[in-house]
Amino acid sequence: MKTRSSRVTKVLLVGVTALGFAACDRFTDEDRDEHGGQKVAIDQVPPAVKATIEQESKGGRVKEIDKLPGAQDGKTVYSADIVMNGKEQETLISEDGRVIMRRAHRKDDDDD
């Protein structure tokens, strides 16, 4: 009986995690379009965001930063595309410098 409830718990955790990733994926793509994301330079972001981007990109390089006004509960979110060891990662950062999400960057049609 204990094994079955353990399995059910694991299945539920996997399902909730998958839904969370799907929501994050939708969040970044739709909000970039809906909130008119604009490219900004590192010196145009708040100090807490700048510190987080510098920490996240240590040993790599920042390819692009997008400012997404009002993207999370009316607050601005910053999306930093960071290249590390030849792999690109997108990091979403709140105005207070907290990392909201990290994910491998997807190739879009406009990245060609």
C-alpha positions as CSV (number, residue, x, y, z in Angstrom):
1,M,0.0,0.0,0.0
2,K,2.8,2.4,0.9
3,T,4.5,1.7,-2.5
4,R,1.3,2.5,-4.4
5,S,0.8,5.9,-2.7
6,S,4.4,6.7,-3.3
7,R,4.0,6.0,-7.0
8,V,0.8,8.1,-7.2
9,T,2.7,11.0,-5.5
10,K,5.5,10.7,-8.0
11,V,3.1,10.7,-10.9
12,L,1.3,13.8,-9.6
13,L,4.6,15.6,-9.0
14,V,5.7,14.8,-12.6
15,G,2.4,16.0,-14.0
16,V,2.5,19.3,-12.0
17,T,6.1,19.9,-13.0
18,A,5.2,19.4,-16.7
19,L,2.3,21.8,-16.4
20,G,4.6,24.4,-14.7
21,F,7.1,24.2,-17.6
22,A,4.3,24.5,-20.1
23,A,3.0,27.6,-18.3
24,C,6.5,29.1,-18.3
25,D,6.9,28.4,-22.0
26,R,3.6,30.1,-22.8
27,F,4.4,33.0,-20.4
28,T,7.6,34.0,-22.2
29,D,6.4,33.7,-25.8
30,E,2.9,35.3,-25.3
31,D,4.1,38.0,-23.0
32,R,6.9,39.1,-25.2
33,D,4.4,39.7,-28.0
34,E,1.6,41.0,-25.8
35,H,3.7,43.4,-23.6
36,G,5.8,44.8,-26.5
37,G,9.1,43.5,-25.2
38,Q,11.9,45.9,-26.1
39,K,15.6,45.2,-26.3
40,V,17.6,47.0,-23.6
41,A,21.3,47.4,-22.7
42,I,22.7,46.1,-19.5
43,D,23.1,49.6,-18.2
44,Q,19.4,50.2,-18.7
45,V,18.2,47.6,-16.2
46,P,17.7,48.1,-12.5
47,P,20.8,47.3,-10.3
48,A,19.4,44.1,-8.9
49,V,18.6,42.8,-12.4
50,K,22.1,43.8,-13.6
51,A,23.7,42.0,-10.7
52,T,21.7,38.8,-11.4
53,I,22.5,38.9,-15.1
54,E,26.2,39.3,-14.3
55,Q,26.1,36.4,-11.9
56,E,24.1,34.2,-14.4
57,S,26.4,35.0,-17.3
58,K,29.7,34.5,-15.4
59,G,32.0,32.6,-17.8
60,G,29.7,33.3,-20.8
61,R,28.2,36.3,-22.6
62,V,25.0,38.1,-22.7
63,K,23.5,38.0,-26.1
64,E,20.3,40.0,-25.6
65,I,18.2,41.5,-22.9
66,D,14.4,42.2,-23.3
67,K,12.3,44.3,-21.1
68,L,8.8,43.0,-20.7
69,P,6.7,45.7,-19.0
70,G,3.7,44.4,-17.1
71,A,4.4,40.8,-17.9
72,Q,4.0,39.4,-14.4
73,D,1.1,40.7,-12.3
74,G,1.6,44.1,-13.8
75,K,5.3,44.2,-13.0
76,T,8.2,44.3,-15.4
77,V,10.2,41.2,-16.1
78,Y,13.6,41.0,-17.9
79,S,14.5,38.2,-20.3
80,A,18.3,37.6,-20.7
81,D,19.6,35.4,-23.4
82,I,22.9,34.1,-22.2
83,V,25.4,31.9,-24.1
84,M,27.5,29.5,-22.1
85,N,29.8,26.9,-23.6
86,G,28.1,27.4,-27.0
87,K,24.6,26.8,-25.6
88,E,22.0,29.5,-25.3
89,Q,19.8,29.9,-22.2
90,E,17.0,32.3,-21.5
91,T,16.7,33.5,-18.0
92,L,13.6,35.5,-16.7
93,I,14.4,37.9,-13.9
94,S,12.0,40.0,-11.8
95,E,12.6,43.7,-11.1
96,D,14.0,42.8,-7.7
97,G,16.7,40.5,-9.3
98,R,15.0,37.2,-8.5
99,V,15.4,34.5,-11.1
100,I,11.9,33.4,-12.1
101,M,12.9,30.8,-14.7
102,R,15.8,29.4,-16.7
103,R,15.4,27.3,-19.8
104,A,17.3,26.3,-22.9
105,H,16.7,28.9,-25.6
106,R,14.5,27.7,-28.5
107,K,15.4,28.5,-32.0
108,D,12.6,30.7,-33.5
109,D,12.1,31.4,-37.1
110,D,13.3,35.0,-36.6
111,D,16.7,33.8,-35.2
112,D,18.0,32.8,-38.6
